[in-house]
Amino acid sequence: MKKKYFLVCFAFGLLFTILTATATIAAEQKIGALGRIKPHGGVISIGIPPGNIISAVLVARGDVVKKGTPLVISRETYPNEAEISGAEMDLREANTAGKKAIEIKKLEATIAKMQLEHSRSALNRLLEGGSETYSTQAKEEREHAVKLAEVKFDLATKELERLKLNQEINTSKAAAKIKAGRKKAEQSRVAAPIDGTILEINQKIGGSADGEAVVKMADLSRMDVVADVFEGDIFKLSIGTKTAVTSKALAKSLAGRITAIGRIVSAQSRNVEIIIRLDDPEAASRLINHEVNVSIDLPGPVRK
C-alpha cells in the first residue's frame, strides 16, 4: 500500500515538474513591456502667426481633411488683402501711366532731334554760301540755335532714360509689395500639412493663440505603439516580430508587428524604445497616448 502511495505521489510530482518547466519555457518565449498608443507621425499642433487674432475656424473636431485644406484664418488676413489691392493698383499705374509718360517723352525727344537737325542744316547752308553772304550776327544766331537744340535733345534723352528707370523701380516696388502681402496673407491662412483627422480645436474666434496650438490633427490611418523594452532583451527582437497589445480599455487584444527598434538606451530606465505597427488602427485611434501592455513573441532562438 505504501509502495502504491509512493508511486502516485511520484507521478504527481513528476507531472507538476513537467508542467512547471513547460510554463517556464513558454514564458521565456515572450517579452513583456509597457507602451503608449500613438498615431504614425505623431500629433501635429498647428498655430497662427504671433499677434494675430483668430477670424474663423473652418473645421470641426472629427473632420477628415486632405493636405492643403484651409483650417484657420486669422484677422491679419484682411489688412493684407487691402495692402495687396493697393499694391496691385500701384503696379497698374506704374505700367500704364509710366508707359504713357515714356511715350510722350519719346515724342518730345523726336521733336528735339528734328529741331537739332534743322538748326544744323540751316547753319551749314549759311556757311556754304561764303562769308560774303552772311553777317557775323546771322552766323552767331544760327550757331546759338544749334547749341540750344543740342541741349534740348540731350535733356529730352536723359529725361526719357529717367522715366524708364523710374517705371522699372515703381514696378519692382509694387510687385515686391504684392508678393510680401500675399506671403503674409498665406501665413494668416493656415492649411493642413498632411492628410488626417482633426483631433482638437483649442482656441475660439476672436482669441489670440499666444504661441499655443489652435488645431491638433493626426493621420489615424496608421497607428503605432511606442514601447519600452529592457536593454537586455533588445537583441532578442527583430523587425517583423509579432506582438499583442492589451488594456482594460480595449475590447480585445490588438495584433501588431515591430517596425522599428531604437538604438539609444535610456540612462534612467535602461530601456530601449521600439515601435509597433498595429493591424487594426481603428480601435486604437480613440485612445491616443493610452498606456497598454505589450506581449512580444520571440522569433525563435535568441540572437547573439
Contacts in CASP RR format, 6 or more apart in sequence:
PFRMAT RR
TARGET T0000
AUTHOR 0000-0000-0000
METHOD contacts of the structure
MODEL  1
MKKKYFLVCFAFGLLFTILTATATIAAEQKIGALGRIKPHGGVISIGIPP
GNIISAVLVARGDVVKKGTPLVISRETYPNEAEISGAEMDLREANTAGKK
AIEIKKLEATIAKMQLEHSRSALNRLLEGGSETYSTQAKEEREHAVKLAE
VKFDLATKELERLKLNQEINTSKAAAKIKAGRKKAEQSRVAAPIDGTILE
INQKIGGSADGEAVVKMADLSRMDVVADVFEGDIFKLSIGTKTAVTSKAL
AKSLAGRITAIGRIVSAQSRNVEIIIRLDDPEAASRLINHEVNVSIDLPG
PVRK
28 298 0 8 1.000
29 297 0 8 1.000
29 298 0 8 1.000
29 300 0 8 1.000
30 295 0 8 1.000
30 296 0 8 1.000
30 297 0 8 1.000
30 298 0 8 1.000
31 229 0 8 1.000
31 233 0 8 1.000
31 236 0 8 1.000
31 237 0 8 1.000
31 295 0 8 1.000
31 296 0 8 1.000
31 298 0 8 1.000
32 229 0 8 1.000
32 293 0 8 1.000
32 294 0 8 1.000
32 295 0 8 1.000
32 296 0 8 1.000
33 227 0 8 1.000
33 228 0 8 1.000
33 229 0 8 1.000
33 230 0 8 1.000
33 274 0 8 1.000
33 293 0 8 1.000
33 294 0 8 1.000
33 296 0 8 1.000
34 227 0 8 1.000
34 228 0 8 1.000
34 291 0 8 1.000
34 292 0 8 1.000
34 293 0 8 1.000
34 294 0 8 1.000
35 225 0 8 1.000
35 226 0 8 1.000
35 227 0 8 1.000
35 228 0 8 1.000
35 291 0 8 1.000
35 292 0 8 1.000
35 293 0 8 1.000
35 294 0 8 1.000
36 225 0 8 1.000
36 226 0 8 1.000
36 227 0 8 1.000
36 289 0 8 1.000
36 290 0 8 1.000
36 291 0 8 1.000
36 292 0 8 1.000
37 223 0 8 1.000
37 224 0 8 1.000
37 225 0 8 1.000
37 284 0 8 1.000
37 287 0 8 1.000
37 288 0 8 1.000
37 289 0 8 1.000
37 290 0 8 1.000
37 292 0 8 1.000
38 223 0 8 1.000
38 224 0 8 1.000
38 225 0 8 1.000
38 226 0 8 1.000
38 288 0 8 1.000
38 289 0 8 1.000
39 218 0 8 1.000
39 219 0 8 1.000
39 220 0 8 1.000
39 222 0 8 1.000
39 223 0 8 1.000
39 224 0 8 1.000
39 285 0 8 1.000
39 288 0 8 1.000
40 219 0 8 1.000
40 222 0 8 1.000
40 223 0 8 1.000
40 224 0 8 1.000
40 277 0 8 1.000
41 218 0 8 1.000
41 219 0 8 1.000
42 218 0 8 1.000
42 219 0 8 1.000
43 199 0 8 1.000
43 216 0 8 1.000
43 217 0 8 1.000
43 218 0 8 1.000
43 288 0 8 1.000
44 193 0 8 1.000
44 194 0 8 1.000
44 216 0 8 1.000
44 217 0 8 1.000
44 218 0 8 1.000
45 213 0 8 1.000
45 215 0 8 1.000
45 216 0 8 1.000
46 71 0 8 1.000
46 72 0 8 1.000
46 190 0 8 1.000
46 192 0 8 1.000
46 193 0 8 1.000
46 213 0 8 1.000
46 214 0 8 1.000
46 215 0 8 1.000
46 216 0 8 1.000
46 217 0 8 1.000
47 72 0 8 1.000
47 190 0 8 1.000
47 209 0 8 1.000
47 211 0 8 1.000
47 212 0 8 1.000
47 213 0 8 1.000
47 214 0 8 1.000
47 215 0 8 1.000
48 54 0 8 1.000
48 72 0 8 1.000
48 74 0 8 1.000
48 188 0 8 1.000
48 190 0 8 1.000
48 209 0 8 1.000
48 214 0 8 1.000
49 74 0 8 1.000
49 76 0 8 1.000
49 187 0 8 1.000
49 188 0 8 1.000
50 210 0 8 1.000
50 211 0 8 1.000
51 76 0 8 1.000
51 208 0 8 1.000
51 210 0 8 1.000
52 74 0 8 1.000
52 75 0 8 1.000
52 76 0 8 1.000
52 188 0 8 1.000
52 208 0 8 1.000
52 209 0 8 1.000
53 74 0 8 1.000
53 75 0 8 1.000
53 76 0 8 1.000
53 206 0 8 1.000
53 207 0 8 1.000
53 208 0 8 1.000
54 72 0 8 1.000
54 73 0 8 1.000
54 74 0 8 1.000
54 75 0 8 1.000
54 203 0 8 1.000
54 204 0 8 1.000
54 205 0 8 1.000
54 206 0 8 1.000
54 207 0 8 1.000
54 208 0 8 1.000
54 209 0 8 1.000
54 214 0 8 1.000
55 73 0 8 1.000
55 74 0 8 1.000
55 75 0 8 1.000
55 77 0 8 1.000
55 78 0 8 1.000
55 205 0 8 1.000
55 206 0 8 1.000
56 72 0 8 1.000
56 73 0 8 1.000
56 205 0 8 1.000
57 71 0 8 1.000
57 72 0 8 1.000
57 201 0 8 1.000
57 203 0 8 1.000
57 205 0 8 1.000
57 214 0 8 1.000
57 215 0 8 1.000
58 69 0 8 1.000
58 70 0 8 1.000
58 71 0 8 1.000
58 72 0 8 1.000
58 73 0 8 1.000
59 65 0 8 1.000
59 69 0 8 1.000
59 71 0 8 1.000
59 198 0 8 1.000
59 201 0 8 1.000
59 215 0 8 1.000
60 198 0 8 1.000
60 201 0 8 1.000
61 198 0 8 1.000
61 199 0 8 1.000
61 200 0 8 1.000
61 201 0 8 1.000
62 197 0 8 1.000
62 198 0 8 1.000
62 199 0 8 1.000
63 197 0 8 1.000
63 198 0 8 1.000
64 196 0 8 1.000
64 197 0 8 1.000
64 198 0 8 1.000
65 71 0 8 1.000
65 192 0 8 1.000
65 195 0 8 1.000
65 196 0 8 1.000
65 197 0 8 1.000
65 198 0 8 1.000
65 217 0 8 1.000
66 192 0 8 1.000
66 195 0 8 1.000
67 191 0 8 1.000
67 192 0 8 1.000
67 193 0 8 1.000
67 194 0 8 1.000
67 195 0 8 1.000
68 191 0 8 1.000
68 192 0 8 1.000
68 193 0 8 1.000
69 191 0 8 1.000
69 192 0 8 1.000
70 189 0 8 1.000
70 190 0 8 1.000
70 191 0 8 1.000
71 190 0 8 1.000
71 191 0 8 1.000
71 192 0 8 1.000
71 198 0 8 1.000
71 214 0 8 1.000
71 215 0 8 1.000
72 189 0 8 1.000
72 190 0 8 1.000
72 214 0 8 1.000
72 215 0 8 1.000
73 188 0 8 1.000
73 189 0 8 1.000
73 190 0 8 1.000
74 188 0 8 1.000
74 189 0 8 1.000
74 190 0 8 1.000
75 188 0 8 1.000
75 206 0 8 1.000
76 184 0 8 1.000
76 188 0 8 1.000
77 185 0 8 1.000
77 188 0 8 1.000
77 189 0 8 1.000
80 181 0 8 1.000
80 182 0 8 1.000
80 184 0 8 1.000
80 185 0 8 1.000
80 188 0 8 1.000
81 185 0 8 1.000
83 177 0 8 1.000
83 181 0 8 1.000
84 178 0 8 1.000
84 181 0 8 1.000
84 182 0 8 1.000
84 185 0 8 1.000
87 174 0 8 1.000
87 175 0 8 1.000
87 177 0 8 1.000
87 178 0 8 1.000
87 181 0 8 1.000
88 174 0 8 1.000
88 178 0 8 1.000
90 170 0 8 1.000
90 173 0 8 1.000
90 174 0 8 1.000
90 177 0 8 1.000
91 171 0 8 1.000
91 174 0 8 1.000
91 175 0 8 1.000
91 178 0 8 1.000
93 170 0 8 1.000
94 167 0 8 1.000
94 170 0 8 1.000
94 171 0 8 1.000
94 174 0 8 1.000
95 167 0 8 1.000
95 171 0 8 1.000
98 163 0 8 1.000
98 166 0 8 1.000
98 167 0 8 1.000
98 170 0 8 1.000
99 167 0 8 1.000
101 163 0 8 1.000
101 167 0 8 1.000
102 160 0 8 1.000
102 163 0 8 1.000
102 164 0 8 1.000
102 167 0 8 1.000
105 156 0 8 1.000
105 159 0 8 1.000
105 160 0 8 1.000
105 163 0 8 1.000
106 160 0 8 1.000
108 156 0 8 1.000
108 159 0 8 1.000
109 153 0 8 1.000
109 156 0 8 1.000
109 157 0 8 1.000
109 159 0 8 1.000
109 160 0 8 1.000
111 156 0 8 1.000
112 149 0 8 1.000
112 152 0 8 1.000
112 153 0 8 1.000
112 155 0 8 1.000
112 156 0 8 1.000
112 157 0 8 1.000
113 153 0 8 1.000
113 156 0 8 1.000
115 149 0 8 1.000
115 152 0 8 1.000
115 153 0 8 1.000
116 146 0 8 1.000
116 149 0 8 1.000
116 150 0 8 1.000
116 152 0 8 1.000
116 153 0 8 1.000
118 149 0 8 1.000
119 142 0 8 1.000
119 145 0 8 1.000
119 146 0 8 1.000
119 148 0 8 1.000
119 149 0 8 1.000
120 146 0 8 1.000
120 149 0 8 1.000
122 142 0 8 1.000
122 145 0 8 1.000
123 139 0 8 1.000
123 142 0 8 1.000
123 143 0 8 1.000
123 145 0 8 1.000
123 146 0 8 1.000
126 133 0 8 1.000
126 134 0 8 1.000
126 138 0 8 1.000
126 139 0 8 1.000
126 142 0 8 1.000
127 139 0 8 1.000
190 214 0 8 1.000
190 215 0 8 1.000
192 217 0 8 1.000
194 217 0 8 1.000
194 219 0 8 1.000
195 219 0 8 1.000
195 221 0 8 1.000
196 217 0 8 1.000
196 218 0 8 1.000
196 219 0 8 1.000
196 220 0 8 1.000
196 221 0 8 1.000
197 217 0 8 1.000
197 218 0 8 1.000
197 219 0 8 1.000
197 220 0 8 1.000
197 285 0 8 1.000
198 215 0 8 1.000
198 216 0 8 1.000
198 217 0 8 1.000
199 216 0 8 1.000
199 217 0 8 1.000
199 218 0 8 1.000
199 288 0 8 1.000
200 213 0 8 1.000
200 215 0 8 1.000
200 216 0 8 1.000
201 214 0 8 1.000
201 215 0 8 1.000
202 212 0 8 1.000
202 213 0 8 1.000
202 214 0 8 1.000
202 215 0 8 1.000
202 216 0 8 1.000
203 209 0 8 1.000
203 212 0 8 1.000
203 214 0 8 1.000
218 288 0 8 1.000
220 281 0 8 1.000
220 285 0 8 1.000
221 281 0 8 1.000
222 277 0 8 1.000
222 281 0 8 1.000
223 277 0 8 1.000
223 278 0 8 1.000
223 281 0 8 1.000
223 284 0 8 1.000
223 285 0 8 1.000
224 259 0 8 1.000
224 275 0 8 1.000
224 276 0 8 1.000
224 277 0 8 1.000
224 278 0 8 1.000
225 243 0 8 1.000
225 245 0 8 1.000
225 256 0 8 1.000
225 275 0 8 1.000
225 276 0 8 1.000
225 278 0 8 1.000
225 284 0 8 1.000
225 292 0 8 1.000
225 294 0 8 1.000
226 273 0 8 1.000
226 274 0 8 1.000
226 275 0 8 1.000
226 276 0 8 1.000
227 273 0 8 1.000
227 274 0 8 1.000
227 275 0 8 1.000
227 276 0 8 1.000
227 294 0 8 1.000
228 266 0 8 1.000
228 269 0 8 1.000
228 271 0 8 1.000
228 272 0 8 1.000
228 273 0 8 1.000
228 274 0 8 1.000
229 237 0 8 1.000
229 271 0 8 1.000
229 272 0 8 1.000
229 273 0 8 1.000
229 274 0 8 1.000
229 296 0 8 1.000
230 270 0 8 1.000
230 271 0 8 1.000
230 272 0 8 1.000
231 265 0 8 1.000
231 270 0 8 1.000
231 271 0 8 1.000
231 272 0 8 1.000
234 261 0 8 1.000
234 262 0 8 1.000
234 272 0 8 1.000
234 274 0 8 1.000
235 302 0 8 1.000
235 303 0 8 1.000
235 304 0 8 1.000
236 298 0 8 1.000
236 302 0 8 1.000
236 303 0 8 1.000
237 258 0 8 1.000
237 261 0 8 1.000
237 274 0 8 1.000
237 296 0 8 1.000
237 298 0 8 1.000
237 299 0 8 1.000
238 258 0 8 1.000
238 261 0 8 1.000
238 299 0 8 1.000
238 303 0 8 1.000
239 258 0 8 1.000
239 259 0 8 1.000
239 260 0 8 1.000
239 261 0 8 1.000
240 257 0 8 1.000
240 258 0 8 1.000
240 259 0 8 1.000
240 299 0 8 1.000
241 257 0 8 1.000
241 258 0 8 1.000
241 296 0 8 1.000
241 297 0 8 1.000
241 298 0 8 1.000
241 299 0 8 1.000
242 255 0 8 1.000
242 256 0 8 1.000
242 257 0 8 1.000
242 296 0 8 1.000
242 297 0 8 1.000
243 255 0 8 1.000
243 256 0 8 1.000
243 257 0 8 1.000
243 258 0 8 1.000
243 276 0 8 1.000
243 294 0 8 1.000
243 295 0 8 1.000
243 296 0 8 1.000
243 297 0 8 1.000
244 253 0 8 1.000
244 254 0 8 1.000
244 255 0 8 1.000
244 256 0 8 1.000
244 294 0 8 1.000
244 295 0 8 1.000
244 297 0 8 1.000
245 253 0 8 1.000
245 254 0 8 1.000
245 255 0 8 1.000
245 256 0 8 1.000
245 276 0 8 1.000
245 278 0 8 1.000
245 284 0 8 1.000
245 292 0 8 1.000
245 293 0 8 1.000
245 294 0 8 1.000
245 295 0 8 1.000
246 253 0 8 1.000
246 254 0 8 1.000
246 292 0 8 1.000
246 293 0 8 1.000
246 295 0 8 1.000
247 287 0 8 1.000
247 290 0 8 1.000
247 291 0 8 1.000
247 292 0 8 1.000
247 293 0 8 1.000
249 287 0 8 1.000
249 290 0 8 1.000
250 283 0 8 1.000
250 287 0 8 1.000
250 292 0 8 1.000
251 283 0 8 1.000
252 283 0 8 1.000
254 278 0 8 1.000
254 279 0 8 1.000
254 280 0 8 1.000
254 283 0 8 1.000
254 284 0 8 1.000
255 278 0 8 1.000
255 279 0 8 1.000
255 280 0 8 1.000
256 276 0 8 1.000
256 277 0 8 1.000
256 278 0 8 1.000
256 279 0 8 1.000
257 276 0 8 1.000
257 277 0 8 1.000
257 279 0 8 1.000
258 274 0 8 1.000
258 275 0 8 1.000
258 276 0 8 1.000
258 296 0 8 1.000
259 275 0 8 1.000
259 276 0 8 1.000
259 277 0 8 1.000
260 274 0 8 1.000
260 275 0 8 1.000
261 272 0 8 1.000
261 274 0 8 1.000
262 272 0 8 1.000
262 273 0 8 1.000
262 274 0 8 1.000
263 272 0 8 1.000
264 272 0 8 1.000
264 273 0 8 1.000
265 271 0 8 1.000
265 272 0 8 1.000
266 272 0 8 1.000
266 273 0 8 1.000
276 294 0 8 1.000
278 284 0 8 1.000
END
